[in-house]
Amino acid sequence: MTPPSDWAHLPFFAKDLPRIEAALAGDARQILPPAPQVFAALDACPPKRVRAVILGQDPYPTPGHAHGLAFSVEPEVRPLPRSLNNIYKELQEEFGACPPNGDLRFWAAQGVLLLNTALTVPAGSAGAHAKLGWSKLTAQVLETLSQTPRAFILWGNHAQGFAPHIRGADHLILRSAHPSPLSARRGFFGSRPFSRVNEWLIARGDTPINWTTPEAP
C-alpha cells in the first residue's frame, strides 16, 4: 500500500502502517477494498482541497462494493447499502434529487473527504479491523485538517468519538444519529446536513457542493 503523497508526512505512515501491513499479510481472508484502493479517499482529497469531511466506520464487507471512500460503492451496485439509501432519502428531502447510483467519487472531486475510521475489512466480517490501528490515521488527519476552518459531519457515536481531534475555532461540526436503519429515525432524517454545509460554505464566500448530480463526462 503506497501512502498518499500529500499525506505521507503524517507519523502514522512510518510508525503504524508497517505493523498493519504485516497483520494484513498474515491474514488468509480476502481483504477489502483491494489494496490499490485502501487510501483512495486520501488520494482523492489532498489536505488543501478538503472542504468537508464525512467520517464512516469501515469499508463495506461485501466483495465488489467498497472502493475506498466511506459510504460510496461502485456504480453498478444494486440495491444500495441501507445506510447509503437513507443518505439518498435525506438528499431527496433536502434537494428534491439524489445521485443516480452509489458512486460518490464526484463528492470527493469537490473536496469532500469520505474517510472511514478503519480502512480495511475482511470479506463478510464487518468491524473486524476496527482495532487494527487505523484510528490513529483518522486522528492525525482530523488534527491536520483542523488547522483551517472546515465542515465536519459526524454521524453516530463512533464518528462523534473522534470529535476531540477537531481542534481550533470556526469549524462547522454537525452531529446527528447515524443513517443506518437502526438509528436514522432517531435524528438523522430531517437533520439537513448537506444543506447546512452548503449554507456554511456560501456564508464564507465559498462555492456550495453539488451533492446530487455528477457532471457529465
Backbone as CSV, one residue per row, in Angstrom:
resi,resn,N_x,N_y,N_z,CA_x,CA_y,CA_z,C_x,C_y,C_z
1,MET,0.846,-1.192,0.000,0.000,0.000,0.000,0.883,1.245,0.000
2,THR,0.709,2.086,-0.987,1.533,3.285,-1.116,0.877,4.458,-0.403
3,PRO,1.561,5.076,0.554,0.977,6.233,1.239,0.657,7.348,0.246
4,PRO,-0.480,8.023,0.399,-0.808,9.141,-0.484,0.237,10.238,-0.323
5,SER,0.773,10.733,-1.423,1.917,11.648,-1.358,1.623,12.891,-0.528
6,ASP,0.397,13.416,-0.618,0.083,14.656,0.077,-0.169,14.455,1.569
7,TRP,-0.263,13.211,2.004,-0.489,12.900,3.415,0.672,12.107,4.018
8,ALA,1.671,11.789,3.221,2.726,10.866,3.641,3.562,11.388,4.806
9,HIS,3.454,12.698,5.089,4.206,13.269,6.209,3.620,12.881,7.565
10,LEU,2.394,12.364,7.588,1.777,12.020,8.874,2.571,10.890,9.552
11,PRO,2.784,10.976,10.866,3.578,9.953,11.563,3.052,8.539,11.383
12,PHE,1.745,8.405,11.183,1.135,7.081,11.038,1.855,6.233,9.997
13,PHE,2.230,6.834,8.874,2.739,6.035,7.757,4.103,5.410,8.063
14,ALA,4.903,6.053,8.891,6.191,5.471,9.278,6.078,4.595,10.515
15,LYS,5.210,4.994,11.460,5.164,4.318,12.753,4.172,3.159,12.821
16,ASP,3.044,3.280,12.133,1.953,2.321,12.318,1.641,1.471,11.091
17,LEU,1.787,2.040,9.904,1.402,1.294,8.702,2.186,-0.006,8.529
18,PRO,3.507,-0.040,8.778,4.217,-1.319,8.594,3.626,-2.450,9.434
19,ARG,3.245,-2.153,10.672,2.646,-3.192,11.525,1.297,-3.642,10.970
20,ILE,0.493,-2.700,10.480,-0.811,-3.051,9.912,-0.624,-3.886,8.647
21,GLU,0.321,-3.490,7.818,0.574,-4.263,6.593,1.007,-5.684,6.919
22,ALA,1.816,-5.852,7.955,2.245,-7.199,8.354,1.059,-8.026,8.835
23,ALA,0.159,-7.389,9.580,-1.033,-8.103,10.056,-1.918,-8.522,8.883
24,LEU,-2.068,-7.638,7.911,-2.881,-7.964,6.741,-2.245,-9.073,5.915
25,ALA,-0.933,-9.041,5.792,-0.232,-10.065,5.016,-0.388,-11.441,5.647
26,GLY,-0.560,-11.470,6.970,-0.711,-12.741,7.655,-2.141,-13.226,7.765
27,ASP,-3.066,-12.486,7.173,-4.486,-12.840,7.229,-4.878,-13.517,5.921
28,ALA,-5.308,-14.762,6.007,-5.620,-15.526,4.799,-6.947,-15.122,4.161
29,ARG,-7.751,-14.336,4.870,-9.051,-13.931,4.337,-8.913,-12.885,3.233
30,GLN,-9.935,-12.755,2.413,-9.962,-11.687,1.419,-10.127,-10.353,2.140
31,ILE,-9.247,-9.406,1.852,-9.281,-8.096,2.494,-9.864,-7.078,1.520
32,LEU,-10.787,-6.294,2.024,-11.463,-5.285,1.209,-11.169,-3.896,1.759
33,PRO,-11.148,-2.862,0.886,-11.169,-2.940,-0.572,-9.836,-3.470,-1.094
34,PRO,-9.703,-3.667,-2.411,-8.418,-4.084,-2.969,-7.313,-3.109,-2.556
35,ALA,-6.111,-3.624,-2.375,-5.000,-2.826,-1.840,-4.812,-1.478,-2.537
36,PRO,-4.909,-1.391,-3.875,-4.699,-0.083,-4.501,-5.757,0.964,-4.143
37,GLN,-6.873,0.530,-3.534,-7.944,1.466,-3.204,-8.023,1.789,-1.713
38,VAL,-7.146,1.214,-0.908,-7.241,1.406,0.545,-7.172,2.892,0.907
39,PHE,-6.300,3.635,0.241,-6.136,5.055,0.548,-6.839,5.953,-0.469
40,ALA,-7.850,5.431,-1.157,-8.499,6.185,-2.235,-9.071,7.520,-1.753
41,ALA,-9.640,7.540,-0.555,-10.236,8.786,-0.061,-9.177,9.869,0.099
42,LEU,-8.029,9.498,0.669,-6.951,10.470,0.858,-6.290,10.830,-0.468
43,ASP,-6.169,9.857,-1.362,-5.624,10.145,-2.696,-6.473,11.190,-3.413
44,ALA,-7.784,11.091,-3.252,-8.701,11.982,-3.974,-8.753,13.377,-3.379
45,CYS,-8.355,13.523,-2.116,-8.505,14.810,-1.415,-7.215,15.192,-0.701
46,PRO,-6.283,15.830,-1.386,-5.135,16.398,-0.678,-5.615,17.395,0.379
47,PRO,-4.853,17.597,1.450,-5.320,18.458,2.537,-5.822,19.827,2.084
48,LYS,-5.128,20.458,1.179,-5.505,21.820,0.771,-6.853,21.865,0.058
49,ARG,-7.301,20.724,-0.480,-8.548,20.712,-1.240,-9.750,20.301,-0.398
50,VAL,-9.515,19.823,0.818,-10.628,19.332,1.641,-11.465,20.508,2.141
51,ARG,-12.769,20.436,1.858,-13.698,21.460,2.352,-14.660,20.888,3.388
52,ALA,-14.940,19.609,3.277,-15.846,18.947,4.211,-15.362,17.519,4.442
53,VAL,-15.643,17.005,5.626,-15.248,15.647,5.996,-16.491,14.895,6.467
54,ILE,-16.683,13.702,5.935,-17.708,12.800,6.445,-16.993,11.543,6.921
55,LEU,-17.147,11.228,8.206,-16.489,10.055,8.768,-17.403,8.842,8.698
56,GLY,-16.880,7.768,8.145,-17.567,6.478,8.179,-16.881,5.562,9.175
57,GLN,-17.291,4.301,9.172,-16.750,3.367,10.160,-15.733,2.419,9.538
58,ASP,-16.185,1.480,8.709,-15.243,0.633,7.993,-15.825,0.307,6.625
59,PRO,-15.006,-0.217,5.702,-15.493,-0.475,4.351,-16.624,-1.505,4.336
60,TYR,-17.415,-1.475,3.273,-18.447,-2.498,3.109,-17.779,-3.870,3.011
61,PRO,-18.290,-4.877,3.739,-17.631,-6.181,3.751,-18.051,-7.105,2.610
62,THR,-18.865,-6.592,1.682,-19.304,-7.402,0.539,-18.356,-7.190,-0.635
63,PRO,-17.719,-8.239,-1.156,-16.808,-8.074,-2.288,-17.483,-7.348,-3.450
64,GLY,-16.756,-6.407,-4.032,-17.288,-5.645,-5.160,-17.994,-4.365,-4.777
65,HIS,-18.199,-4.141,-3.480,-18.885,-2.921,-3.033,-17.909,-1.804,-2.693
66,ALA,-17.009,-2.040,-1.751,-16.126,-0.979,-1.251,-15.081,-0.606,-2.293
67,HIS,-14.798,0.692,-2.402,-13.704,1.141,-3.256,-12.896,2.264,-2.613
68,GLY,-12.932,2.319,-1.287,-12.022,3.199,-0.567,-12.593,4.508,-0.095
69,LEU,-13.835,4.810,-0.418,-14.485,6.028,0.041,-15.650,5.646,0.951
70,ALA,-15.711,6.256,2.127,-16.771,5.935,3.079,-18.146,6.127,2.459
71,PHE,-19.031,5.181,2.685,-20.427,5.158,2.240,-20.587,4.933,0.731
72,SER,-19.558,5.132,-0.057,-19.642,5.018,-1.509,-19.492,3.570,-1.957
73,VAL,-20.125,3.234,-3.072,-19.971,1.909,-3.678,-19.708,2.064,-5.172
74,GLU,-19.250,1.006,-5.780,-19.073,1.017,-7.233,-20.429,1.289,-7.906
75,PRO,-20.419,1.964,-9.053,-21.672,2.446,-9.644,-22.676,1.367,-10.019
76,GLU,-22.216,0.143,-10.244,-23.155,-0.912,-10.666,-23.839,-1.604,-9.493
77,VAL,-23.485,-1.274,-8.256,-24.024,-1.989,-7.093,-25.513,-1.682,-6.904
78,ARG,-26.323,-2.722,-6.880,-27.754,-2.638,-6.595,-28.158,-3.855,-5.772
79,PRO,-29.024,-3.728,-4.775,-29.538,-2.464,-4.262,-28.460,-1.711,-3.502
80,LEU,-28.704,-0.445,-3.230,-27.751,0.333,-2.465,-27.666,-0.194,-1.037
81,PRO,-26.490,-0.101,-0.409,-26.417,-0.400,1.027,-27.429,0.450,1.789
82,ARG,-27.919,-0.085,2.892,-29.060,0.562,3.551,-28.731,1.948,4.101
83,SER,-27.537,2.137,4.642,-27.173,3.467,5.137,-27.110,4.469,3.994
84,LEU,-26.530,4.049,2.875,-26.447,4.947,1.720,-27.835,5.253,1.183
85,ASN,-28.706,4.274,1.189,-30.079,4.511,0.756,-30.754,5.577,1.625
86,ASN,-30.495,5.537,2.928,-31.063,6.554,3.813,-30.426,7.928,3.581
87,ILE,-29.144,7.950,3.278,-28.499,9.217,2.912,-29.183,9.812,1.683
88,TYR,-29.510,8.949,0.721,-30.162,9.434,-0.500,-31.588,9.907,-0.221
89,LYS,-32.265,9.273,0.732,-33.598,9.760,1.123,-33.507,11.173,1.693
90,GLU,-32.488,11.414,2.503,-32.299,12.757,3.079,-31.951,13.764,1.985
91,LEU,-31.106,13.374,1.039,-30.792,14.259,-0.091,-32.047,14.588,-0.880
92,GLN,-32.876,13.589,-1.116,-34.122,13.801,-1.856,-35.010,14.792,-1.111
93,GLU,-35.042,14.679,0.205,-35.849,15.587,1.020,-35.286,17.003,0.986
94,GLU,-33.971,17.124,0.976,-33.334,18.438,1.009,-33.342,19.130,-0.352
95,PHE,-33.051,18.370,-1.404,-32.822,18.982,-2.717,-33.794,18.525,-3.794
96,GLY,-34.632,17.535,-3.482,-35.526,17.009,-4.500,-34.829,16.144,-5.523
97,ALA,-33.613,15.681,-5.207,-32.836,14.851,-6.134,-31.778,14.106,-5.343
98,CYS,-31.252,13.038,-5.947,-30.130,12.314,-5.360,-29.313,11.721,-6.503
99,PRO,-28.074,11.298,-6.248,-27.244,10.755,-7.320,-27.882,9.544,-7.993
100,PRO,-27.496,9.272,-9.250,-28.110,8.175,-9.997,-27.636,6.796,-9.581
101,ASN,-26.528,6.728,-8.856,-26.021,5.449,-8.365,-25.246,5.722,-7.077
102,GLY,-24.596,4.689,-6.536,-23.954,4.830,-5.240,-22.518,5.315,-5.266
103,ASP,-22.034,5.726,-6.421,-20.647,6.163,-6.573,-20.530,7.631,-6.154
104,LEU,-19.824,7.886,-5.054,-19.696,9.246,-4.523,-18.349,9.883,-4.853
105,ARG,-17.658,9.356,-5.852,-16.371,9.957,-6.207,-16.528,11.402,-6.665
106,PHE,-17.706,11.761,-7.159,-17.882,13.156,-7.577,-17.968,14.094,-6.374
107,TRP,-18.322,13.565,-5.204,-18.217,14.368,-3.974,-16.741,14.617,-3.658
108,ALA,-15.949,13.560,-3.716,-14.520,13.686,-3.419,-13.854,14.692,-4.355
109,ALA,-14.276,14.701,-5.606,-13.693,15.635,-6.573,-13.972,17.088,-6.210
110,GLN,-14.975,17.312,-5.368,-15.311,18.667,-4.933,-14.750,18.991,-3.541
111,GLY,-13.899,18.108,-3.021,-13.274,18.380,-1.736,-13.983,17.800,-0.541
112,VAL,-14.806,16.773,-0.740,-15.454,16.094,0.383,-14.646,14.826,0.693
113,LEU,-14.003,14.819,1.853,-13.206,13.670,2.264,-14.123,12.645,2.917
114,LEU,-14.276,11.498,2.275,-15.138,10.420,2.753,-14.248,9.370,3.405
115,LEU,-13.946,9.582,4.676,-12.920,8.804,5.355,-13.522,7.804,6.335
116,ASN,-13.221,6.534,6.117,-13.570,5.522,7.113,-12.528,5.530,8.229
117,THR,-12.950,5.205,9.455,-12.008,5.179,10.572,-11.226,3.871,10.632
118,ALA,-11.652,2.860,9.899,-10.845,1.673,9.609,-10.835,1.546,8.089
119,LEU,-9.675,1.355,7.499,-9.584,1.397,6.041,-9.626,0.029,5.391
120,THR,-9.696,-1.020,6.194,-9.803,-2.368,5.638,-10.811,-3.175,6.438
121,VAL,-11.282,-4.256,5.812,-12.197,-5.181,6.479,-12.060,-6.545,5.784
122,PRO,-12.093,-7.649,6.536,-12.134,-8.952,5.881,-13.528,-9.167,5.274
123,ALA,-13.573,-9.770,4.105,-14.858,-10.025,3.458,-15.782,-10.760,4.419
124,GLY,-16.995,-10.229,4.570,-18.006,-10.864,5.391,-17.876,-10.663,6.886
125,SER,-16.909,-9.851,7.324,-16.673,-9.682,8.768,-16.637,-8.207,9.134
126,ALA,-17.788,-7.554,9.089,-17.858,-6.120,9.379,-17.248,-5.817,10.743
127,GLY,-16.428,-4.769,10.788,-15.851,-4.319,12.040,-14.642,-5.090,12.526
128,ALA,-14.213,-6.109,11.789,-13.141,-6.970,12.292,-11.792,-6.264,12.378
129,HIS,-11.608,-5.175,11.651,-10.341,-4.445,11.706,-10.467,-3.128,12.468
130,ALA,-11.513,-3.001,13.265,-11.732,-1.744,13.996,-10.603,-1.441,14.970
131,LYS,-9.922,-2.477,15.465,-8.856,-2.265,16.455,-7.474,-2.563,15.872
132,LEU,-7.366,-2.524,14.568,-6.090,-2.836,13.924,-5.097,-1.687,14.031
133,GLY,-5.592,-0.477,14.305,-4.692,0.675,14.415,-4.960,1.789,13.423
134,TRP,-5.942,1.585,12.555,-6.273,2.614,11.558,-6.755,3.913,12.206
135,SER,-7.332,3.824,13.401,-7.890,5.025,14.032,-6.820,6.078,14.306
136,LYS,-5.577,5.670,14.418,-4.500,6.651,14.602,-4.376,7.542,13.370
137,LEU,-4.587,6.965,12.201,-4.564,7.774,10.980,-5.722,8.755,10.974
138,THR,-6.902,8.305,11.356,-8.069,9.188,11.414,-7.782,10.387,12.312
139,ALA,-7.233,10.126,13.494,-6.939,11.204,14.441,-5.961,12.205,13.840
140,GLN,-4.923,11.709,13.177,-3.915,12.603,12.612,-4.468,13.399,11.432
141,VAL,-5.324,12.783,10.642,-5.956,13.509,9.532,-6.818,14.646,10.071
142,LEU,-7.629,14.357,11.081,-8.503,15.390,11.644,-7.694,16.517,12.268
143,GLU,-6.623,16.174,12.953,-5.787,17.216,13.552,-5.148,18.095,12.481
144,THR,-4.718,17.487,11.392,-4.144,18.259,10.283,-5.182,19.185,9.670
145,LEU,-6.385,18.667,9.455,-7.431,19.465,8.808,-8.002,20.537,9.732
146,SER,-7.738,20.423,11.031,-8.233,21.416,11.980,-7.507,22.753,11.851
147,GLN,-6.447,22.791,11.078,-5.626,23.994,11.014,-6.335,25.150,10.306
148,THR,-7.329,24.841,9.495,-8.147,25.892,8.871,-9.611,25.473,8.980
149,PRO,-10.545,26.432,8.947,-11.959,26.092,9.124,-12.481,25.157,8.037
150,ARG,-13.154,24.105,8.471,-13.748,23.136,7.562,-15.061,22.638,8.157
151,ALA,-15.842,21.956,7.330,-17.085,21.340,7.799,-16.810,19.871,8.112
152,PHE,-17.305,19.427,9.255,-17.140,18.036,9.681,-18.522,17.463,9.978
153,ILE,-18.851,16.338,9.340,-20.128,15.667,9.554,-19.859,14.377,10.313
154,LEU,-20.393,14.302,11.527,-20.153,13.158,12.410,-21.482,12.476,12.699
155,TRP,-21.702,11.342,12.042,-22.945,10.598,12.200,-22.733,9.453,13.178
156,GLY,-23.473,9.440,14.275,-23.414,8.331,15.210,-22.299,8.467,16.235
157,ASN,-22.391,7.656,17.281,-21.456,7.752,18.396,-20.021,7.444,17.998
158,HIS,-19.847,6.509,17.067,-18.484,6.144,16.681,-17.760,7.345,16.078
159,ALA,-18.372,7.981,15.101,-17.747,9.148,14.472,-17.583,10.286,15.471
160,GLN,-18.582,10.486,16.303,-18.518,11.583,17.264,-17.417,11.381,18.297
161,GLY,-16.992,10.150,18.487,-15.882,9.877,19.386,-14.565,10.473,18.920
162,PHE,-14.493,10.836,17.650,-13.273,11.442,17.117,-13.309,12.969,17.187
163,ALA,-14.391,13.532,17.684,-14.528,14.991,17.748,-13.394,15.672,18.515
164,PRO,-12.840,15.077,19.593,-11.749,15.755,20.295,-10.523,16.027,19.423
165,HIS,-10.396,15.340,18.291,-9.260,15.574,17.395,-9.501,16.746,16.449
166,ILE,-10.705,17.309,16.481,-11.007,18.511,15.691,-10.763,19.702,16.604
167,ARG,-9.722,20.427,16.329,-9.284,21.481,17.222,-9.450,22.843,16.555
168,GLY,-9.332,23.885,17.368,-9.428,25.217,16.815,-10.865,25.690,16.689
169,ALA,-11.019,26.878,16.132,-12.332,27.526,16.062,-12.812,27.644,14.622
170,ASP,-14.043,28.080,14.498,-14.644,28.445,13.207,-15.003,27.256,12.322
171,HIS,-14.882,26.027,12.828,-15.333,24.876,12.046,-16.856,24.760,12.129
172,LEU,-17.433,24.096,11.150,-18.812,23.641,11.247,-18.759,22.162,11.626
173,ILE,-19.272,21.825,12.784,-19.276,20.428,13.233,-20.732,20.002,13.413
174,LEU,-21.167,19.088,12.557,-22.553,18.617,12.591,-22.592,17.217,13.192
175,ARG,-23.356,17.061,14.249,-23.515,15.765,14.913,-24.974,15.329,14.815
176,SER,-25.194,14.086,14.460,-26.556,13.548,14.460,-26.475,12.036,14.564
177,ALA,-27.640,11.405,14.580,-27.691,9.943,14.522,-27.089,9.447,13.212
178,HIS,-26.700,8.193,13.207,-26.140,7.551,12.013,-27.266,7.242,11.029
179,PRO,-26.977,7.262,9.725,-28.032,6.952,8.748,-28.395,5.475,8.627
180,SER,-27.854,4.616,9.453,-28.208,3.202,9.372,-29.679,3.008,9.705
181,PRO,-30.286,1.931,9.229,-31.709,1.682,9.525,-32.013,1.609,11.018
182,LEU,-31.023,1.274,11.826,-31.242,1.155,13.262,-31.419,2.504,13.946
183,SER,-30.895,3.568,13.331,-30.878,4.850,14.040,-31.324,6.041,13.208
184,ALA,-31.560,5.868,11.912,-31.826,7.023,11.045,-33.021,7.841,11.517
185,ARG,-34.014,7.184,12.075,-35.221,7.902,12.510,-35.063,8.527,13.896
186,ARG,-33.888,8.392,14.471,-33.637,8.984,15.792,-32.877,10.298,15.688
187,GLY,-32.916,10.927,14.530,-32.259,12.222,14.417,-31.468,12.448,13.150
188,PHE,-31.275,11.399,12.327,-30.604,11.635,11.042,-31.578,12.266,10.054
189,PHE,-32.730,11.624,9.868,-33.712,12.199,8.942,-34.156,13.569,9.453
190,GLY,-34.118,14.530,8.564,-34.503,15.885,8.927,-33.373,16.743,9.466
191,SER,-32.162,16.187,9.568,-31.042,16.956,10.126,-30.408,17.905,9.103
192,ARG,-30.729,17.737,7.832,-30.289,18.633,6.746,-28.771,18.856,6.731
193,PRO,-27.969,17.822,6.828,-26.518,18.061,6.880,-25.961,18.674,5.602
194,PHE,-26.490,18.269,4.474,-25.926,18.718,3.211,-26.270,20.188,2.933
195,SER,-27.499,20.570,3.215,-27.897,21.970,3.072,-27.125,22.848,4.039
196,ARG,-26.930,22.355,5.243,-26.243,23.159,6.263,-24.774,23.367,5.900
197,VAL,-24.138,22.351,5.345,-22.767,22.538,4.861,-22.745,23.593,3.769
198,ASN,-23.666,23.503,2.826,-23.674,24.478,1.734,-23.950,25.889,2.240
199,GLU,-24.865,26.022,3.191,-25.143,27.348,3.755,-23.897,27.920,4.411
200,TRP,-23.152,27.064,5.115,-21.917,27.495,5.771,-20.865,27.910,4.740
201,LEU,-20.720,27.105,3.693,-19.749,27.438,2.643,-20.102,28.765,1.972
202,ILE,-21.367,28.947,1.645,-21.795,30.179,0.978,-21.541,31.388,1.888
203,ALA,-21.825,31.230,3.180,-21.599,32.332,4.124,-20.124,32.705,4.207
204,ARG,-19.260,31.756,3.896,-17.817,32.011,3.906,-17.305,32.478,2.546
205,GLY,-18.209,32.645,1.591,-17.811,33.066,0.253,-17.299,31.937,-0.613
206,ASP,-17.610,30.705,-0.232,-17.146,29.530,-0.977,-18.276,28.981,-1.848
207,THR,-17.915,28.145,-2.787,-18.882,27.522,-3.683,-19.591,26.373,-2.971
208,PRO,-20.913,26.271,-3.068,-21.593,25.129,-2.453,-21.233,23.823,-3.162
209,ILE,-21.427,22.730,-2.470,-21.127,21.411,-3.031,-22.351,20.897,-3.779
210,ASN,-22.117,20.360,-4.938,-23.172,19.690,-5.700,-23.254,18.250,-5.177
211,TRP,-24.249,17.996,-4.352,-24.386,16.692,-3.709,-25.172,15.688,-4.544
212,THR,-25.856,16.120,-5.596,-26.857,15.265,-6.223,-26.570,14.839,-7.661
213,THR,-25.810,15.611,-8.395,-25.743,15.393,-9.846,-24.321,15.349,-10.358
214,PRO,-23.784,14.153,-10.637,-22.434,14.083,-11.211,-22.381,14.840,-12.540
215,GLU,-21.268,15.519,-12.765,-21.104,16.214,-14.031,-20.992,15.194,-15.171
216,ALA,-21.549,15.544,-16.305,-21.451,14.668,-17.475,-19.986,14.581,-17.899
217,PRO,-19.510,13.400,-18.300,-18.103,13.265,-18.720,-17.825,14.058,-19.978
